[in-house]
Amino acid sequence: MQKFFGVAKLLPIVCGAALCVALGLGIGYAWQRVAADFPLGWGASVWTLHSILENELQREVQLLDQFERIRREAAAKQWVKEELIAQRITLREAMAHFRHLSVSTPRYVEHLRRAYRGQSDEENIGRNVLAHVQEALAKYPARAAIVLPRLEDELRALVTPYEFTRLEPTDWN
């Protein structure tokens, strides 16, 4: 009976040790899985973590700069829309403002070519300005019924001199 009680006292110690080993193996396995997702690995040092943190902080500064540029661009476009609707600037001037604002946006003209499919880049920019004005006047249909046809006519007058008529073989006679 004495021997049984000795094993009974040893059993919780053995179970505790086994549990600690299992927990340690589980943490080691989990760390390997995390290390596979991040460039840390087993040999990650304070310097490695420091350089990763510095890179992320630089990326944050870049994103904040980009956000500020986009915010300023949106505010400028809002001003242009308001001035155009109030007839304080012409459509040609609004298009010039939009083109100037788009200089900092890569692939702006290519995006407009896909979106509007106009005869020229200038027509695409004009259509983009009209889309912005239409969106601004969405809550005011009576005002939109006056402003949008006027701007369409203005755009047509700007684009028409550059259009050409394609001659068909039947026109040659």
C-alpha positions in Angstrom: 0.0 0.0 0.0 2.9 2.3 0.8 4.2 1.9 -2.8 0.8 2.9 -4.2 0.8 6.2 -2.3 4.3 6.9 -3.6 3.1 6.5 -7.2 0.1 8.7 -6.4 2.3 11.5 -5.3 4.5 11.1 -8.3 1.6 11.0 -10.8 0.7 14.7 -10.6 4.3 15.7 -11.0 4.7 13.5 -14.1 1.4 14.8 -15.6 2.4 18.4 -14.9 5.8 17.8 -16.6 4.1 16.2 -19.6 1.7 19.1 -19.8 4.6 21.6 -19.7 6.4 19.7 -22.5 3.2 19.5 -24.6 2.6 23.2 -24.1 6.2 24.0 -25.0 5.9 22.0 -28.2 2.6 23.7 -29.1 4.1 27.1 -28.6 7.1 26.1 -30.7 4.9 24.9 -33.5 2.8 28.0 -33.3 5.9 30.2 -33.5 7.0 28.4 -36.6 3.7 29.0 -38.2 3.8 32.7 -37.3 7.4 33.0 -38.5 6.3 31.6 -41.8 3.9 34.4 -42.2 6.2 37.2 -41.1 9.9 37.7 -42.0 11.0 37.2 -38.5 12.0 33.5 -38.2 13.7 31.8 -35.3 16.8 34.0 -35.5 14.8 37.3 -35.3 16.7 39.8 -33.3 15.8 43.2 -31.9 17.6 44.8 -34.9 15.4 42.9 -37.4 12.3 43.9 -35.6 13.6 47.5 -35.4 14.2 47.6 -39.2 10.7 46.2 -39.9 9.2 48.8 -37.6 11.2 51.6 -39.3 10.0 50.4 -42.8 6.4 50.4 -41.6 6.7 53.9 -40.1 8.1 55.1 -43.4 5.2 53.5 -45.2 2.8 55.2 -42.8 4.4 58.6 -43.7 4.0 57.9 -47.4 0.4 56.9 -47.0 -0.4 60.0 -44.9 1.3 62.2 -47.6 -0.8 60.4 -50.3 -4.0 60.8 -48.3 -3.3 64.6 -47.8 -2.6 65.0 -51.6 -5.9 63.2 -52.4 -7.8 65.3 -49.9 -6.4 68.6 -51.4 -7.2 67.3 -54.9 -10.8 66.5 -53.9 -11.2 69.9 -52.3 -9.8 71.6 -55.4 -12.2 69.6 -57.7 -15.1 70.6 -55.4 -14.2 74.2 -55.9 -14.0 73.8 -59.7 -17.4 72.1 -59.8 -19.0 74.9 -57.7 -17.4 77.6 -59.9 -18.5 75.8 -63.1 -22.1 75.4 -61.9 -22.2 79.0 -60.9 -20.9 80.0 -64.3 -17.9 81.8 -62.9 -15.5 79.7 -65.0 -16.0 78.0 -68.4 -15.9 74.3 -69.1 -12.5 74.8 -70.9 -11.1 76.4 -67.7 -12.6 73.6 -65.6 -11.0 71.0 -67.9 -7.6 72.8 -67.5 -8.0 72.7 -63.7 -8.8 68.9 -63.8 -5.9 68.2 -66.1 -3.5 70.2 -63.8 -4.8 68.4 -60.8 -4.4 65.0 -62.5 -0.6 65.5 -63.1 0.1 64.0 -59.7 -2.2 61.0 -60.4 -0.5 58.3 -62.4 -2.4 56.7 -65.2 -5.2 59.3 -65.0 -5.5 59.8 -68.7 -5.4 56.0 -69.4 -8.3 55.6 -66.9 -10.3 58.2 -68.6 -9.7 56.6 -72.0 -11.2 53.4 -70.7 -14.0 55.1 -68.9 -15.3 57.5 -71.5 -14.1 56.3 -75.0 -14.1 59.8 -76.4 -12.5 61.1 -79.6 -9.6 62.7 -77.7 -8.1 63.0 -74.3 -9.6 66.5 -74.0 -13.1 65.2 -74.7 -12.5 62.5 -72.0 -11.5 65.1 -69.5 -14.5 67.1 -70.4 -16.8 64.1 -69.9 -15.1 63.5 -66.6 -15.8 67.1 -65.5 -19.4 66.6 -66.6 -19.7 63.4 -64.6 -18.4 65.3 -61.5 -21.0 68.1 -62.1 -23.8 65.6 -62.6 -22.9 63.9 -59.4 -22.8 67.2 -57.6 -26.3 68.1 -58.9 -27.8 64.7 -58.3 -29.9 66.1 -55.4 -31.0 69.1 -57.5 -32.7 67.8 -60.7 -34.2 71.2 -61.7 -30.8 72.8 -61.6 -29.2 69.8 -63.3 -31.8 70.2 -66.2 -30.4 73.7 -66.8 -26.7 73.3 -66.2 -25.9 69.9 -67.8 -27.3 70.7 -71.3 -25.4 74.0 -71.2 -22.2 72.1 -70.4 -22.9 69.4 -73.0 -23.2 72.2 -75.6 -20.0 73.8 -74.4 -18.2 70.5 -74.6 -19.6 69.8 -78.1 -18.4 73.2 -79.2 -14.9 72.5 -77.9 -14.7 69.0 -79.4 -16.4 69.5 -82.8 -13.6 71.5 -84.5 -11.2 68.5 -83.9 -13.6 65.8 -85.2 -13.2 64.6 -88.7 -15.6 62.8 -91.0 -14.5 59.5 -92.4 -15.0 59.2 -96.1 -16.6 56.0 -97.3 -15.9 54.6 -100.8 -19.5 55.6 -101.9 -18.6 59.3 -101.2 -15.7 59.2 -103.7 -17.9 59.4 -106.8 
